[in-house]
Amino acid sequence: MILETRNITMRFGGLVAVDKMNIQLGDSDLVGVIGPNGAGKTTIFNMITGIYKPTEGDIFLNGQSVVGKHPAYITQSGIARTFQNIRLFKNLSVLDNIRLAAHSNTNYGLIANIFKTKTYKLEEERIKNEAFELLKIFDLDKSAYQLSKNLPYGQQRRLEIARALATKPKVLLLDEPAAGMNPNETKELSELIKWVRKEFKVAILLIEHDMKLVMNVCERIYVVDYGVLIAQGAPSEIQNDPKVIEAYLGQEAP
């Protein structure tokens, strides 16, 4: 398993936001996490990425525990994410958004940075070239020097995914990437997610409310309700699970 959570629990005072959650993600898996609003889905992502330290349980990346590690360490170890609300550096250019993310993989130190050594210049040139290549892949190269806040919404979403990939992750966490998108943009996003998994050989864990997208792209789905895992399985199994129907409809399934 590239990523595994073992009984992770998150308490905020007397509130149990996530309770004994077990999720497994293999190499190049494309897995969904779904559930009603407030089910604890984003809290799971926040624990995996080090924003929250689980009250209980453990999280393993390539067999190594990352609980208690700083988010920057977790990013460098191979986990990248996007956010439900787009969090680009809006007053920086599209190119600089990618370059900043790529700096998590630089090979020069503080001294090289201060004195602008040959190593520093070569690394910066490499990062710029790789950033442009990534922008070309996402059809954003013509907008490289625009401020990211001036991009259309769908392109901002693509830029956020590209920026996450600039860290060269092994695991990509996508938090509601289709939020705010129209049907055409969502259809394009579905194809993009499948393409990213194949092209970048990255495992993807996806939180999403758009069930059509989830059923279209995910091979396996975890369903969370009130912080508890109530079902898991293939999309066809999840669609017909009585507990899932009850969680979404708010009544007992017939």
Secondary structure, 3 states (H helix, E strand, C coil): CCEEEEEEEEEECCEEEEEEEEEEECCCCEEEEECCCCCCHHHHHHHHCCCCCCCEEEEEECCEECCCCCHHHHHHHCEEECCCCCCCCCCCEHHHHHHHHHHHHCCCCHHHHHHCCHHHHHHHHHHHHHHHHHHHHCCCHHHCCCEHHHCCHHHHHHHHHHHHHCCCCCEEEEECCCCCCCHHHHHHHHHHHHHHHHHHCCEEEEECCCHHHHHHHCCEEEEEECCEEEEEECHHHHHCCHHHHHHHHCCCCC
